Amino acid sequence: MKRNELMKPFDLIVVGGGILGTSHALMAARLGKTVALLEKNNRPQSATVRNFGQVVPSGLSGRWHGYGRRSVELYKEIHQEFDITVRAAGSVYVASDAEEWQIAQESAVIFAQKDFPNELLSPEETLARFPYLNEFYIQGSIFFPEDVSVEPDKMVHRLISYSVQKYGLKYQSDSAVVACEPKGDLIEVRTSRNETLQAERVVVCSGSDFNLLFPEIFAQSGLVVSKLQMLQTYPLPQIKMATNVLTGLTLRRYEAFEECPSFMKLSVPAHYVELKKWGIHILFKQANDGSIIIGDSHEYAPATQVHELGFDVKNYINELILDEAERIVNFPVRGIARTWAGYYAQHPDEIFEKEVEPRLQIVTGIGGKGMTSSLGFAEENVGRWFEKAN
Ligand SMILES: Cc1cc2nc3c(=O)[nH]c(=O)nc-3n(C[C@H](O)[C@H](O)[C@H](O)COP(=O)(O)OP(=O)(O)OC[C@H]3O[C@@H](n4cnc5c(N)ncnc54)[C@H](O)[C@@H]3O)c2cc1C
């Protein structure tokens, strides 16, 4: 940004260029507001670029299912104008035993009541459509044609470029925000480069970074950080996996399935005990280069103890993930090109929203649903903020 651009007050300053911050910035810019988006790193490199890129309203319940569906509409609409890497090939959840198949069948009824298209597939139909699955693993499956996926390492960067080009978003990277406070009728923001910006309203979407701003609020917030381990194979061009693949442990984990009458009665088969201890459920997602992203696990720490999660990737957990992956698919999963850990913040109230001062708001802790629901959620938030203001 040029110096004179920084000096005029903005309608909105957004702190944090992950999917949640970028969604708020874009949605406000679409309303014709002047918006600045400040990111501390050279490029966003946290949860938003370390995930699967599965955009799966099928996994969400309550209002988040609705935000997910609206986000899918927005992703598709934007992708028609500007390549943000959206691929529309649905998701399949593969049941591996009678209990999981029961959940899949019950969820089909619940989703039908929500007018969310889905299709129950027999083992034969599942194998015919998804021939990379192991026949003995499949008890049946449920397919959701409206889910989409995006390339996680590219999508948010392209969404920011789109927002800059189409709506005049002012985006500045390498700009850690170190202070936000009221100044007269405005909110003043100071960066680590000693620049000062002002806006009518500021929203802090700082993900799992609790040290730069409002550490005392985050310490009391009830926010928890989850560490996830992920793996990615070398390209496997012989595999054609356009669809997001989710599996039995996912049917036992995602909130959408908690609505099923049998969910509370699920047992824990002996084979799952160690996997559940590490919060493992197995997802597959093929990237555009043909490689397959495989994950994930979940370890947790409160906001004040995030350091306890460490920066290491545990080989023991990766082996558990790969052993279970080998049970599910028939392609070689052990040709691993890279592994990494991702971290996201979550909150028992589904998300953490706090008005620190009038028109200075923290919004973070969207948990494992940010790629799916942020656009729809942000659209509602900025609509409410600016409707009130007008
Ligand atoms: C391994 C993994 C797999 C996942 N898979 C999926 C999936 O398939 N589908 C799905 O829907 N969700 C998935 N998620 C969840 C999703 O990635 C998160 O919900 C989402 O990325 C959170 O976005 P965010 O913007 O809140 O946080 P972040 O992505 O952490 O972004 C926060 C940004 O704020 C910046 N920042 C922080 N403090 C400051 C400051 N003071 N000044 C300036 N900038 C600052 C950071 O540098 C960062 O770029 C997954 C998450 C992980 C980790």
The ligand as a MOL file (V3000), in Angstrom:
LIG
                    3D

  0  0  0     0  0            999 V3000
M  V30 BEGIN CTAB
M  V30 COUNTS 53 58 0 0 0
M  V30 BEGIN ATOM
M  V30 1 C -4.3270 -30.0450 9.0990 0
M  V30 2 C -5.6450 -29.3230 8.9840 0
M  V30 3 C -6.6310 -29.8340 8.1570 0
M  V30 4 C -7.8510 -29.1510 8.0190 0
M  V30 5 N -8.7430 -29.5570 7.0650 0
M  V30 6 C -9.8390 -28.7860 6.8200 0
M  V30 7 C -10.6980 -29.0930 5.7390 0
M  V30 8 O -10.4310 -29.9810 4.9270 0
M  V30 9 N -11.8590 -28.3750 5.6170 0
M  V30 10 C -12.1640 -27.3380 6.4700 0
M  V30 11 O -13.2390 -26.7510 6.3450 0
M  V30 12 N -11.3090 -26.9630 7.4390 0
M  V30 13 C -10.1630 -27.6580 7.6390 0
M  V30 14 N -9.2870 -27.2830 8.6160 0
M  V30 15 C -9.6020 -26.1120 9.4330 0
M  V30 16 C -9.2390 -24.8020 8.7180 0
M  V30 17 O -7.9720 -24.9020 8.1280 0
M  V30 18 C -9.2840 -23.6710 9.7460 0
M  V30 19 O -10.5850 -23.6160 10.3100 0
M  V30 20 C -9.0030 -22.3120 9.1130 0
M  V30 21 O -7.8810 -22.3470 8.2830 0
M  V30 22 C -8.8260 -21.2540 10.1940 0
M  V30 23 O -8.6310 -20.0350 9.5450 0
M  V30 24 P -8.2110 -18.7170 10.3450 0
M  V30 25 O -8.1800 -17.6300 9.3550 0
M  V30 26 O -9.0750 -18.5860 11.5580 0
M  V30 27 O -6.7600 -19.0390 10.9340 0
M  V30 28 P -5.3140 -19.1140 10.2660 0
M  V30 29 O -5.3100 -19.8900 9.0160 0
M  V30 30 O -4.4100 -19.5780 11.3730 0
M  V30 31 O -4.9820 -17.6210 9.8940 0
M  V30 32 C -4.7050 -16.6300 10.8410 0
M  V30 33 C -3.7890 -15.6130 10.1780 0
M  V30 34 O -3.6350 -14.4930 11.0300 0
M  V30 35 C -2.2970 -14.0460 10.9290 0
M  V30 36 N -2.0310 -13.2540 12.1480 0
M  V30 37 C -2.0920 -13.6580 13.4320 0
M  V30 38 N -1.8400 -12.6490 14.2550 0
M  V30 39 C -1.6170 -11.5590 13.4830 0
M  V30 40 C -1.3080 -10.2080 13.7770 0
M  V30 41 N -1.2020 -9.7360 15.0260 0
M  V30 42 N -1.1060 -9.3510 12.7410 0
M  V30 43 C -1.2280 -9.7610 11.4290 0
M  V30 44 N -1.5240 -11.0550 11.1280 0
M  V30 45 C -1.7310 -11.9350 12.1390 0
M  V30 46 C -1.4950 -15.3330 10.8300 0
M  V30 47 O -0.1980 -15.1230 10.2950 0
M  V30 48 C -2.3930 -16.1670 9.9260 0
M  V30 49 O -2.0610 -16.0120 8.5570 0
M  V30 50 C -8.0750 -27.9710 8.7810 0
M  V30 51 C -7.0710 -27.4810 9.6270 0
M  V30 52 C -5.8600 -28.1310 9.7150 0
M  V30 53 C -4.7900 -27.5490 10.6030 0
M  V30 END ATOM
M  V30 BEGIN BOND
M  V30 1 1 1 2
M  V30 2 1 2 3
M  V30 3 2 2 52
M  V30 4 2 3 4
M  V30 5 1 4 5
M  V30 6 1 4 50
M  V30 7 2 5 6
M  V30 8 1 6 7
M  V30 9 1 6 13
M  V30 10 2 7 8
M  V30 11 1 7 9
M  V30 12 1 9 10
M  V30 13 2 10 11
M  V30 14 1 10 12
M  V30 15 2 12 13
M  V30 16 1 13 14
M  V30 17 1 14 15
M  V30 18 1 14 50
M  V30 19 1 15 16
M  V30 20 1 16 17
M  V30 21 1 16 18
M  V30 22 1 18 19
M  V30 23 1 18 20
M  V30 24 1 20 21
M  V30 25 1 20 22
M  V30 26 1 22 23
M  V30 27 1 23 24
M  V30 28 2 24 25
M  V30 29 1 24 26
M  V30 30 1 24 27
M  V30 31 1 27 28
M  V30 32 2 28 29
M  V30 33 1 28 30
M  V30 34 1 28 31
M  V30 35 1 31 32
M  V30 36 1 32 33
M  V30 37 1 33 34
M  V30 38 1 33 48
M  V30 39 1 34 35
M  V30 40 1 35 36
M  V30 41 1 35 46
M  V30 42 1 36 37
M  V30 43 1 36 45
M  V30 44 2 37 38
M  V30 45 1 38 39
M  V30 46 1 39 40
M  V30 47 2 39 45
M  V30 48 1 40 41
M  V30 49 2 40 42
M  V30 50 1 42 43
M  V30 51 2 43 44
M  V30 52 1 44 45
M  V30 53 1 46 47
M  V30 54 1 46 48
M  V30 55 1 48 49
M  V30 56 2 50 51
M  V30 57 1 51 52
M  V30 58 1 52 53
M  V30 END BOND
M  V30 END CTAB
M  END
